Amino acid sequence: MVLLAGFTAPATSWRYQIPSLIQSGHRVIAVDLPGHGTAPAMLPGTTMRTRAGFVHALIEQLDLQGAAMIGGSMGGNTIWSYVDTYGTGRLRAAVVVDQTPRMLNAPAWAYGFYGYDQEKVDTFFADGIPATGHGTPIWKRGMRLVRLLAAMGRVDRTLSPPELALLNDHAKCDWRSTIRATDLPVLFVAGSDSEFWPSAHDAAAAALAPNGAPTVVARAGHARNMERPHSFNRAVAEFLDSAS
């Protein structure tokens, strides 16, 4: 199991999944790519293709065969960048967690980031990730917030120029054609109360994949694996069993 966290999030964001996966007999590799957790800072020029290259190097170095990948947020689309560049020869399944394959909204695609459209394509993420007004307010999240903070630890909210550039590259990518062409079993997970996009993105993405399945984690936001770990872990375990 290769676990890829979301934008600048540390590998510890999977703390509620790792014991469950190990108990189920999986070898688990939670990755801090550059700019995440304990890894070195992100270098200028980093793109989604760069991230795919880092994942490829890891898989080659460890000689992983039949690996399943779980990617949260940007980590989910890092899976598609890897598949698009290096294929699926070393993979057996993928789980994409609350990440739409196309963040830019369009008349024929209503599952992008709230408020992000062609008129704002070069400015929307210029200073970071804007608030959307969607999702459960912080003060109403209770234990969901406690679990999230415990998993994330201290994260520097100030984004470097390379991080901002990567965010914009990520936002402009469209991985739908890659999903259509994949032979992987894929589970698309959405949080019902995601702050970033409509939860129906999971069904829309699954409909593109020859072997895709959607699921929505109820009463969870974008950080669904941290906010509702038991429901999330159960959905992932059932999917991995079916994909074996």
Backbone as CSV, one residue per row, in Angstrom:
resi,resn,N_x,N_y,N_z,CA_x,CA_y,CA_z,C_x,C_y,C_z
1,MET,0.849,-1.179,0.000,0.000,0.000,0.000,0.888,1.232,0.000
2,VAL,0.732,2.078,-0.990,1.462,3.344,-1.059,0.466,4.463,-0.779
3,LEU,0.719,5.237,0.268,-0.197,6.290,0.698,0.388,7.655,0.357
4,LEU,-0.360,8.445,-0.402,0.085,9.766,-0.844,-0.842,10.822,-0.260
5,ALA,-0.287,11.706,0.558,-1.097,12.724,1.229,-1.407,13.885,0.296
6,GLY,-2.329,14.733,0.747,-2.730,15.897,-0.025,-1.704,17.009,0.005
7,PHE,-2.003,18.092,-0.657,-1.105,19.229,-0.849,-0.461,19.670,0.462
8,THR,0.843,19.506,0.569,1.712,19.856,1.711,1.382,19.085,2.986
9,ALA,0.438,18.168,2.966,0.080,17.413,4.171,1.141,16.351,4.460
10,PRO,1.378,16.042,5.732,2.383,15.038,6.086,1.839,13.618,5.972
11,ALA,2.748,12.661,5.940,2.348,11.252,5.906,1.580,10.855,7.157
12,THR,1.769,11.600,8.254,1.020,11.304,9.481,-0.476,11.525,9.311
13,SER,-0.884,12.169,8.223,-2.319,12.345,7.975,-3.018,11.005,7.756
14,TRP,-2.238,9.938,7.578,-2.789,8.590,7.423,-2.725,7.801,8.729
15,ARG,-2.546,8.455,9.846,-2.335,7.741,11.115,-3.511,6.841,11.488
16,TYR,-4.714,7.181,11.044,-5.886,6.368,11.379,-6.098,5.219,10.397
17,GLN,-5.348,5.214,9.317,-5.460,4.136,8.330,-4.351,3.100,8.472
18,ILE,-3.166,3.528,8.840,-2.005,2.633,8.822,-2.212,1.398,9.699
19,PRO,-2.637,1.525,10.971,-2.831,0.309,11.779,-3.857,-0.645,11.180
20,SER,-4.946,-0.102,10.655,-5.986,-0.944,10.056,-5.458,-1.699,8.842
21,LEU,-4.687,-1.011,8.007,-4.142,-1.656,6.815,-3.124,-2.734,7.178
22,ILE,-2.277,-2.443,8.161,-1.288,-3.429,8.596,-1.984,-4.650,9.189
23,GLN,-3.010,-4.412,9.998,-3.750,-5.510,10.608,-4.390,-6.407,9.552
24,SER,-4.715,-5.816,8.407,-5.310,-6.590,7.310,-4.265,-7.307,6.469
25,GLY,-2.998,-7.162,6.841,-1.936,-7.891,6.165,-1.203,-7.134,5.087
26,HIS,-1.441,-5.839,4.973,-0.786,-5.044,3.945,0.555,-4.501,4.437
27,ARG,1.507,-4.442,3.542,2.729,-3.672,3.781,2.405,-2.224,3.422
28,VAL,2.647,-1.300,4.339,2.206,0.080,4.158,3.402,1.016,4.045
29,ILE,3.392,1.836,3.003,4.434,2.843,2.784,3.736,4.192,2.676
30,ALA,3.858,5.009,3.723,3.277,6.354,3.724,4.373,7.334,3.335
31,VAL,4.146,8.069,2.275,5.204,8.831,1.613,5.108,10.323,1.927
32,ASP,6.241,10.911,2.290,6.390,12.369,2.322,7.161,12.781,1.071
33,LEU,6.471,13.243,0.054,7.144,13.804,-1.116,7.756,15.148,-0.742
34,PRO,8.693,15.686,-1.529,9.264,17.000,-1.226,8.172,18.044,-0.993
35,GLY,8.343,18.798,0.102,7.339,19.783,0.480,6.315,19.255,1.465
36,HIS,6.424,17.977,1.826,5.500,17.352,2.770,6.254,16.881,4.008
37,GLY,5.659,17.053,5.179,6.164,16.436,6.395,7.636,16.655,6.641
38,THR,8.371,15.555,6.790,9.799,15.614,7.113,10.692,15.673,5.878
39,ALA,10.106,15.690,4.686,10.896,15.722,3.445,11.490,17.111,3.219
40,PRO,12.512,17.211,2.375,13.070,18.531,2.038,12.032,19.430,1.388
41,ALA,12.342,20.706,1.357,11.431,21.687,0.766,11.222,21.398,-0.716
42,MET,10.089,21.831,-1.211,9.763,21.662,-2.619,10.662,22.550,-3.473
43,LEU,11.164,21.993,-4.559,12.065,22.735,-5.439,11.286,23.529,-6.480
44,PRO,11.844,24.642,-6.944,11.198,25.386,-8.037,11.005,24.489,-9.260
45,GLY,9.905,24.696,-9.951,9.628,23.915,-11.149,8.890,22.619,-10.903
46,THR,8.535,22.340,-9.639,7.801,21.114,-9.333,6.401,21.159,-9.943
47,THR,6.040,20.103,-10.641,4.717,19.980,-11.259,4.106,18.639,-10.860
48,MET,2.911,18.390,-11.332,2.298,17.093,-11.088,3.106,15.976,-11.745
49,ARG,3.723,16.256,-12.871,4.598,15.267,-13.516,5.823,14.990,-12.655
50,THR,6.349,16.038,-12.021,7.487,15.856,-11.121,7.115,14.910,-9.990
51,ARG,5.948,15.130,-9.421,5.487,14.271,-8.326,5.346,12.822,-8.793
52,ALA,4.835,12.633,-9.996,4.743,11.278,-10.543,6.123,10.643,-10.644
53,GLY,7.112,11.447,-11.010,8.475,10.937,-11.107,9.022,10.489,-9.768
54,PHE,8.707,11.230,-8.706,9.141,10.828,-7.366,8.493,9.501,-6.968
55,VAL,7.214,9.360,-7.261,6.517,8.112,-6.933,7.097,6.955,-7.738
56,HIS,7.365,7.200,-9.006,7.976,6.169,-9.856,9.326,5.734,-9.295
57,ALA,10.143,6.695,-8.878,11.462,6.365,-8.329,11.328,5.508,-7.075
58,LEU,10.360,5.831,-6.228,10.128,5.046,-5.018,9.721,3.618,-5.362
59,ILE,8.781,3.477,-6.271,8.299,2.149,-6.647,9.413,1.322,-7.279
60,GLU,10.225,1.958,-8.114,11.344,1.254,-8.741,12.395,0.857,-7.711
61,GLN,12.719,1.783,-6.815,13.767,1.507,-5.825,13.370,0.362,-4.901
62,LEU,12.103,0.323,-4.509,11.626,-0.735,-3.620,11.152,-1.963,-4.393
63,ASP,11.164,-1.873,-5.718,10.729,-2.949,-6.603,9.338,-3.458,-6.216
64,LEU,8.413,-2.518,-6.090,7.052,-2.878,-5.712,6.313,-3.465,-6.904
65,GLN,5.608,-4.547,-6.664,4.774,-5.186,-7.681,3.378,-5.382,-7.097
66,GLY,2.360,-5.154,-7.897,0.999,-5.343,-7.414,0.624,-4.399,-6.294
67,ALA,1.106,-3.189,-6.371,0.845,-2.215,-5.312,-0.528,-1.577,-5.481
68,ALA,-1.140,-1.248,-4.365,-2.349,-0.423,-4.358,-1.958,0.956,-3.857
69,MET,-2.465,1.982,-4.500,-2.190,3.359,-4.093,-3.447,3.988,-3.517
70,ILE,-3.263,4.731,-2.433,-4.332,5.562,-1.898,-3.816,6.995,-1.890
71,GLY,-4.538,7.880,-2.550,-4.127,9.278,-2.621,-5.228,10.195,-2.147
72,GLY,-4.898,11.073,-1.213,-5.857,12.050,-0.729,-5.678,13.382,-1.420
73,SER,-6.752,13.969,-1.895,-6.714,15.298,-2.508,-5.682,15.306,-3.639
74,MET,-4.703,16.217,-3.610,-3.687,16.243,-4.660,-2.991,14.894,-4.796
75,GLY,-2.870,14.157,-3.700,-2.288,12.819,-3.778,-3.073,11.906,-4.696
76,GLY,-4.400,12.109,-4.758,-5.222,11.318,-5.670,-4.896,11.589,-7.117
77,ASN,-4.745,12.858,-7.457,-4.409,13.174,-8.848,-2.937,12.917,-9.151
78,THR,-2.108,12.796,-8.115,-0.737,12.333,-8.334,-0.751,10.896,-8.845
79,ILE,-1.700,10.104,-8.369,-1.858,8.745,-8.902,-2.116,8.796,-10.397
80,TRP,-3.021,9.680,-10.827,-3.321,9.764,-12.264,-2.137,10.277,-13.062
81,SER,-1.373,11.173,-12.488,-0.169,11.637,-13.174,0.825,10.488,-13.345
82,TYR,0.951,9.662,-12.299,1.826,8.490,-12.383,1.323,7.520,-13.452
83,VAL,0.037,7.203,-13.417,-0.538,6.260,-14.383,-0.380,6.777,-15.805
84,ASP,-0.617,8.068,-15.994,-0.527,8.662,-17.322,0.889,8.586,-17.876
85,THR,1.884,8.690,-16.991,3.283,8.729,-17.424,3.934,7.352,-17.449
86,TYR,3.622,6.520,-16.456,4.353,5.264,-16.283,3.484,4.011,-16.431
87,GLY,2.191,4.179,-16.581,1.328,3.026,-16.760,0.929,2.364,-15.452
88,THR,0.280,1.217,-15.574,-0.264,0.517,-14.410,0.403,-0.829,-14.162
89,GLY,1.534,-1.071,-14.797,2.167,-2.380,-14.724,2.516,-2.839,-13.326
90,ARG,2.790,-1.908,-12.425,3.166,-2.274,-11.059,2.023,-2.088,-10.058
91,LEU,0.849,-1.759,-10.556,-0.279,-1.465,-9.671,-1.375,-2.514,-9.798
92,ARG,-2.176,-2.640,-8.732,-3.341,-3.534,-8.783,-4.642,-2.804,-8.497
93,ALA,-4.575,-1.634,-7.854,-5.795,-0.897,-7.519,-5.418,0.502,-7.075
94,ALA,-6.415,1.382,-7.053,-6.202,2.754,-6.594,-7.435,3.238,-5.850
95,VAL,-7.192,4.096,-4.867,-8.260,4.775,-4.134,-7.975,6.267,-4.202
96,VAL,-8.899,7.024,-4.759,-8.760,8.478,-4.889,-9.732,9.118,-3.904
97,VAL,-9.187,9.929,-3.001,-9.955,10.397,-1.853,-10.276,11.885,-1.955
98,ASP,-11.526,12.187,-2.137,-12.070,13.546,-2.258,-11.220,14.430,-3.163
99,GLN,-11.059,13.979,-4.382,-10.337,14.753,-5.393,-11.031,14.600,-6.738
100,THR,-11.549,15.697,-7.251,-12.138,15.690,-8.581,-11.037,15.589,-9.636
101,PRO,-11.274,14.892,-10.741,-10.231,14.776,-11.766,-10.020,16.049,-12.567
102,ARG,-10.977,16.959,-12.504,-10.837,18.258,-13.172,-11.348,19.327,-12.207
103,MET,-10.467,20.214,-11.789,-10.841,21.236,-10.815,-11.510,22.441,-11.461
104,LEU,-11.283,22.634,-12.749,-11.852,23.774,-13.463,-13.282,23.459,-13.891
105,ASN,-14.220,24.273,-13.437,-15.615,24.086,-13.837,-15.827,24.509,-15.287
106,ALA,-16.799,23.883,-15.931,-17.157,24.186,-17.317,-18.619,23.808,-17.506
107,PRO,-19.240,24.274,-18.588,-20.652,23.926,-18.813,-20.921,22.422,-18.770
108,ALA,-19.967,21.625,-19.231,-20.164,20.175,-19.251,-19.517,19.477,-18.055
109,TRP,-18.986,20.244,-17.115,-18.341,19.646,-15.935,-18.610,20.533,-14.721
110,ALA,-19.548,20.106,-13.891,-19.982,20.905,-12.735,-19.429,20.370,-11.423
111,TYR,-18.318,19.630,-11.490,-17.782,18.961,-10.308,-16.405,19.493,-9.921
112,GLY,-16.098,20.720,-10.339,-14.815,21.320,-10.019,-14.832,22.053,-8.692
113,PHE,-13.737,22.762,-8.426,-13.594,23.541,-7.199,-14.632,24.661,-7.210
114,TYR,-15.319,24.833,-6.105,-16.359,25.859,-6.026,-15.817,27.234,-6.429
115,GLY,-16.441,27.860,-7.428,-16.083,29.214,-7.835,-14.960,29.320,-8.839
116,TYR,-14.358,28.196,-9.214,-13.198,28.210,-10.118,-13.676,27.948,-11.545
117,ASP,-13.543,28.958,-12.404,-13.966,28.812,-13.792,-12.951,29.467,-14.722
118,GLN,-13.227,29.429,-16.005,-12.264,29.881,-17.005,-11.866,31.343,-16.808
119,GLU,-12.768,32.168,-16.343,-12.453,33.582,-16.142,-11.394,33.790,-15.062
120,LYS,-11.277,32.829,-14.138,-10.355,32.962,-13.010,-9.205,31.963,-13.082
121,VAL,-9.013,31.369,-14.237,-8.089,30.246,-14.337,-6.667,30.601,-13.921
122,ASP,-6.233,31.845,-14.138,-4.855,32.225,-13.812,-4.730,32.985,-12.498
123,THR,-5.841,33.274,-11.839,-5.792,34.111,-10.635,-6.367,33.447,-9.392
124,PHE,-7.213,32.446,-9.561,-7.997,31.915,-8.448,-7.122,31.373,-7.321
125,PHE,-6.048,30.672,-7.674,-5.165,30.067,-6.675,-3.837,30.814,-6.549
126,ALA,-3.797,32.056,-6.973,-2.536,32.807,-6.988,-1.942,32.975,-5.600
127,ASP,-2.795,33.079,-4.581,-2.309,33.327,-3.221,-2.553,32.157,-2.281
128,GLY,-3.039,31.050,-2.794,-3.330,29.904,-1.947,-4.686,29.323,-2.268
129,ILE,-5.234,28.573,-1.334,-6.530,27.928,-1.515,-7.598,28.817,-0.892
130,PRO,-8.476,29.390,-1.693,-9.475,30.320,-1.147,-10.588,29.600,-0.392
131,ALA,-11.148,30.294,0.581,-12.316,29.769,1.287,-13.504,29.744,0.334
132,THR,-14.362,28.759,0.502,-15.501,28.599,-0.407,-16.847,28.883,0.247
133,GLY,-16.889,28.868,1.568,-18.170,29.015,2.251,-18.968,27.731,2.318
134,HIS,-18.395,26.638,1.823,-19.064,25.337,1.849,-18.490,24.480,2.978
135,GLY,-19.187,23.411,3.301,-18.730,22.499,4.333,-19.215,22.900,5.717
136,THR,-18.870,22.069,6.700,-19.263,22.311,8.085,-18.378,23.379,8.705
137,PRO,-18.939,24.399,9.337,-18.107,25.412,9.997,-17.171,24.780,11.025
138,ILE,-15.974,25.352,11.168,-14.967,24.818,12.082,-15.552,24.567,13.470
139,TRP,-16.305,25.521,13.978,-16.789,25.430,15.357,-17.843,24.352,15.553
140,LYS,-18.329,23.756,14.466,-19.324,22.686,14.556,-18.733,21.298,14.315
141,ARG,-17.442,21.217,14.117,-16.861,19.928,13.716,-16.543,19.007,14.883
142,GLY,-16.406,19.525,16.075,-16.201,18.689,17.252,-15.023,17.744,17.115
143,MET,-15.278,16.440,17.344,-14.206,15.447,17.299,-13.622,15.294,15.903
144,ARG,-14.367,15.637,14.889,-13.798,15.618,13.535,-12.574,16.515,13.479
145,LEU,-12.673,17.687,14.064,-11.556,18.633,14.062,-10.427,18.146,14.958
146,VAL,-10.760,17.572,16.099,-9.737,17.052,17.010,-8.906,15.981,16.314
147,ARG,-9.582,15.061,15.631,-8.854,13.997,14.929,-7.978,14.563,13.818
148,LEU,-8.501,15.546,13.099,-7.730,16.152,12.008,-6.461,16.809,12.535
149,LEU,-6.579,17.584,13.599,-5.418,18.279,14.153,-4.396,17.294,14.703
150,ALA,-4.873,16.215,15.318,-3.956,15.210,15.851,-3.161,14.536,14.740
151,ALA,-3.782,14.334,13.595,-3.109,13.672,12.474,-2.179,14.610,11.719
152,MET,-2.582,15.843,11.562,-1.809,16.791,10.755,-0.623,17.386,11.503
153,GLY,-0.743,17.549,12.830,0.325,18.204,13.569,0.445,19.660,13.167
154,ARG,1.631,20.188,13.307,1.869,21.587,12.949,2.231,21.683,11.477
155,VAL,1.403,22.354,10.721,1.636,22.531,9.284,1.800,24.014,9.003
156,ASP,2.884,24.366,8.316,3.124,25.762,7.947,2.121,26.161,6.870
157,ARG,1.271,27.124,7.186,0.237,27.544,6.239,0.757,28.528,5.206
158,THR,1.990,29.003,5.376,2.571,29.924,4.402,3.109,29.122,3.220
159,LEU,2.635,29.421,2.043,3.045,28.668,0.861,4.205,29.357,0.160
160,SER,5.200,28.564,-0.214,6.358,29.077,-0.936,6.002,29.274,-2.406
161,PRO,6.796,30.040,-3.148,6.535,30.183,-4.589,6.457,28.847,-5.328
162,PRO,7.346,27.871,-5.054,7.193,26.580,-5.739,5.884,25.872,-5.383
163,GLU,5.448,26.009,-4.132,4.188,25.375,-3.733,2.993,26.025,-4.425
164,LEU,3.011,27.342,-4.520,1.933,28.038,-5.230,1.905,27.653,-6.708
165,ALA,3.086,27.524,-7.301,3.155,27.131,-8.716,2.607,25.719,-8.910
166,LEU,2.942,24.811,-7.981,2.410,23.449,-8.067,0.894,23.450,-7.908
167,LEU,0.391,24.236,-6.968,-1.053,24.316,-6.764,-1.765,24.741,-8.044
168,ASN,-1.207,25.713,-8.734,-1.815,26.178,-9.980,-1.714,25.134,-11.084
169,ASP,-0.592,24.420,-11.142,-0.461,23.340,-12.124,-1.500,22.253,-11.847
170,HIS,-1.629,21.885,-10.600,-2.623,20.897,-10.173,-4.029,21.324,-10.578
171,ALA,-4.345,22.594,-10.340,-5.697,23.096,-10.605,-6.050,23.075,-12.086
172,LYS,-5.053,23.216,-12.946,-5.315,23.289,-14.384,-5.314,21.926,-15.078
173,CYS,-4.928,20.885,-14.354,-4.870,19.554,-14.968,-6.266,18.957,-15.131
174,ASP,-6.381,18.107,-16.118,-7.625,17.385,-16.388,-7.260,15.924,-16.634
175,TRP,-7.615,15.058,-15.688,-7.200,13.660,-15.749,-8.313,12.731,-16.228
176,ARG,-9.366,13.284,-16.788,-10.498,12.441,-17.177,-10.140,11.443,-18.270
177,SER,-9.333,11.843,-19.235,-8.963,10.901,-20.302,-8.098,9.772,-19.756
178,THR,-7.268,10.070,-18.758,-6.454,9.033,-18.122,-7.343,8.033,-17.406
179,ILE,-8.359,8.531,-16.723,-9.291,7.648,-16.020,-10.039,6.762,-17.011
180,ARG,-10.462,7.328,-18.118,-11.186,6.536,-19.129,-10.332,5.384,-19.658
181,ALA,-9.028,5.607,-19.729,-8.142,4.624,-20.344,-7.571,3.613,-19.355
182,THR,-7.800,3.807,-18.052,-7.137,2.951,-17.076,-7.788,1.578,-16.992
183,ASP,-6.973,0.580,-16.690,-7.487,-0.767,-16.470,-7.542,-1.101,-14.982
184,LEU,-7.271,-0.142,-14.127,-7.239,-0.374,-12.689,-8.638,-0.382,-12.079
185,PRO,-8.875,-1.242,-11.100,-10.031,-1.033,-10.228,-9.778,0.232,-9.397
186,VAL,-10.743,1.129,-9.380,-10.564,2.411,-8.695,-11.776,2.711,-7.827
187,LEU,-11.512,3.085,-6.580,-12.557,3.572,-5.693,-12.415,5.080,-5.564
188,PHE,-13.477,5.792,-5.865,-13.508,7.245,-5.711,-14.312,7.573,-4.452
189,VAL,-13.650,8.198,-3.489,-14.274,8.507,-2.203,-14.533,10.005,-2.118
190,ALA,-15.732,10.372,-1.704,-16.065,11.784,-1.492,-16.485,11.994,-0.047
191,GLY,-16.267,13.210,0.451,-16.833,13.611,1.730,-18.146,14.329,1.466
192,SER,-19.194,13.956,2.165,-20.510,14.547,1.888,-20.522,16.053,2.105
193,ASP,-19.653,16.533,3.010,-19.612,17.958,3.335,-18.296,18.593,2.894
194,SER,-17.749,18.130,1.776,-16.469,18.664,1.307,-16.524,20.176,1.136
195,GLU,-15.460,20.822,1.577,-15.356,22.271,1.453,-15.016,22.713,0.043
196,PHE,-14.561,21.791,-0.802,-13.953,22.183,-2.066,-14.817,21.940,-3.298
197,TRP,-15.620,20.873,-3.313,-16.384,20.523,-4.514,-17.594,19.673,-4.152
198,PRO,-18.559,19.574,-5.059,-19.744,18.755,-4.786,-19.364,17.287,-4.600
199,SER,-20.014,16.636,-3.645,-19.684,15.233,-3.383,-20.025,14.330,-4.565
200,ALA,-20.848,14.797,-5.481,-21.191,13.999,-6.663,-20.013,13.794,-7.600
201,HIS,-18.877,14.427,-7.307,-17.701,14.210,-8.162,-17.283,12.751,-8.156
202,ASP,-17.541,12.036,-7.049,-17.119,10.636,-6.988,-17.857,9.787,-8.016
203,ALA,-19.165,9.988,-8.115,-19.949,9.237,-9.101,-19.602,9.654,-10.522
204,ALA,-19.350,10.947,-10.726,-18.989,11.431,-12.062,-17.658,10.842,-12.508
205,ALA,-16.691,10.772,-11.597,-15.389,10.197,-11.939,-15.487,8.687,-12.133
206,ALA,-16.241,8.024,-11.259,-16.384,6.570,-11.379,-17.048,6.181,-12.691
207,ALA,-17.942,7.026,-13.174,-18.616,6.741,-14.446,-17.655,6.789,-15.622
208,LEU,-16.532,7.477,-15.454,-15.529,7.546,-16.516,-14.675,6.286,-16.576
209,ALA,-14.488,5.639,-15.431,-13.540,4.531,-15.326,-14.188,3.209,-15.725
210,PRO,-13.504,2.395,-16.521,-14.049,1.084,-16.877,-14.326,0.205,-15.666
211,ASN,-13.551,0.405,-14.583,-13.714,-0.419,-13.383,-13.715,0.480,-12.150
212,GLY,-14.584,1.489,-12.169,-14.633,2.459,-11.088,-15.856,2.289,-10.209
213,ALA,-15.703,2.670,-8.942,-16.815,2.626,-7.993,-16.775,3.878,-7.128
214,PRO,-17.937,4.470,-6.829,-17.983,5.648,-5.970,-18.471,5.306,-4.565
215,THR,-18.066,6.118,-3.595,-18.648,6.037,-2.259,-18.531,7.397,-1.594
216,VAL,-19.523,7.735,-0.794,-19.540,9.004,-0.074,-19.474,8.715,1.421
217,VAL,-18.521,9.342,2.110,-18.432,9.237,3.564,-19.334,10.315,4.162
218,ALA,-20.352,9.891,4.879,-21.338,10.829,5.418,-20.752,11.678,6.535
219,ARG,-21.207,12.907,6.628,-20.822,13.855,7.679,-19.313,14.009,7.754
220,ALA,-18.678,14.085,6.593,-17.229,14.274,6.519,-16.916,15.358,5.515
221,GLY,-15.872,16.128,5.803,-15.412,17.142,4.881,-14.311,16.616,3.983
222,HIS,-13.477,17.520,3.505,-12.412,17.147,2.580,-11.432,16.165,3.219
223,ALA,-11.203,16.294,4.513,-10.248,15.424,5.220,-10.957,14.193,5.776
224,ARG,-11.734,13.520,4.901,-12.617,12.446,5.377,-11.895,11.306,6.039
225,ASN,-10.689,10.944,5.622,-9.984,9.830,6.257,-9.579,10.154,7.688
226,MET,-9.423,11.437,8.003,-9.112,11.857,9.367,-10.375,12.162,10.164
227,GLU,-11.367,12.735,9.520,-12.584,13.136,10.219,-13.472,11.945,10.561
228,ARG,-13.589,10.995,9.645,-14.439,9.816,9.837,-13.650,8.555,9.498
229,PRO,-12.610,8.245,10.295,-11.712,7.146,9.918,-12.382,5.779,9.871
230,HIS,-13.328,5.506,10.762,-13.920,4.162,10.777,-14.736,3.907,9.513
231,SER,-15.553,4.875,9.137,-16.343,4.718,7.909,-15.435,4.632,6.690
232,PHE,-14.408,5.463,6.673,-13.472,5.466,5.547,-12.736,4.133,5.465
233,ASN,-12.200,3.666,6.590,-11.426,2.426,6.589,-12.280,1.242,6.149
234,ARG,-13.524,1.230,6.565,-14.415,0.132,6.176,-14.641,0.120,4.666
235,ALA,-14.861,1.297,4.088,-15.083,1.379,2.641,-13.844,0.938,1.871
236,VAL,-12.668,1.359,2.342,-11.422,0.988,1.670,-11.172,-0.512,1.789
237,ALA,-11.392,-1.072,2.973,-11.164,-2.505,3.177,-12.067,-3.339,2.272
238,GLU,-13.331,-2.959,2.172,-14.257,-3.698,1.307,-13.830,-3.610,-0.150
239,PHE,-13.367,-2.437,-0.558,-12.918,-2.281,-1.942,-11.677,-3.116,-2.214
240,LEU,-10.696,-3.055,-1.319,-9.455,-3.801,-1.538,-9.714,-5.301,-1.566
241,ASP,-10.634,-5.767,-0.740,-10.988,-7.194,-0.770,-11.585,-7.572,-2.127
242,SER,-12.426,-6.705,-2.658,-13.067,-7.002,-3.941,-12.094,-6.896,-5.103
243,ALA,-11.025,-6.101,-4.924,-10.049,-5.898,-5.997,-8.921,-6.913,-5.963
244,SER,-8.914,-7.783,-4.957,-7.825,-8.762,-4.818,-7.915,-9.839,-5.896
